[in-house]
Amino acid sequence: MKKKGKKMNMNQEAQNVQTEQEALDEEMKEAAEVSQEETFEEEVMPTQEEWAEALRKTVEERDSYKDSYLRAQAEFQNFKRRNASVRTEAYDEGVRETLFAVLPIIDNLELAIKHAEQQGENGAMVDGVKKTLKLLTDELGKKGLEEVPALGEKFDPELHNAIMREAGGEEDVICEVFQKGYKVKDKMIRYAMVKVSSGEE
């Protein structure tokens, strides 16, 4: 009988220990839930000042990114314009150099026609040279080549290169052209070599 009573006491104690353990576990579980809820509330529910600061930083970042974007766009547009301008200028310079290289051919054709006419030659050969010269100057004119007016014009150092002066006539008027001048789209590629009247007797 004593053994049975002792066994019951041990069972009762074990049950009490288990109950106490369960109660302790439940308390710890509740404490953890409360702590988690408090942490969640702290994270999800910032103060009004924190909201204002976060908004201010976000607006600053937005403005900074927008400013960087606009600057990048402007720089890219400037690059495109510069690049287009450089390409155009390079092309125009290439055209000017090419036309300048052709000028001696024009000079020689004109000289050949002048000598033939001075010698009274007016046959098919002279006509052929004249037609060739006209065809050449017409095609080069489409590329922007223009002859600079000289004979009888007032001397202009921006257009003409005076290599001789002659007494008499009207002062600073071109009385003879040794070599024609040409320009391409308002840019001189060769100045006219001329003789200018001094206006003095």
HELIX and SHEET records of a PDB file:
HELIX    1   1 LYS A    2  VAL A   44  1                                  43    
HELIX    2   2 GLN A   48  GLN A  118  1                                  71    
HELIX    3   3 ALA A  124  LYS A  142  1                                  19    
SHEET    1   A 3 LEU A 145  VAL A 148  0                                        
SHEET    2   A 3 GLY A 181  VAL A 184 -1                                        
SHEET    3   A 3 LYS A 187  ARG A 190 -1                                        
SHEET    1   B 3 HIS A 160  GLU A 166  0                                        
SHEET    2   B 3 ALA A 192  SER A 197  1                                        
SHEET    3   B 3 ILE A 174  GLN A 179 -1                                        
END                                                                             
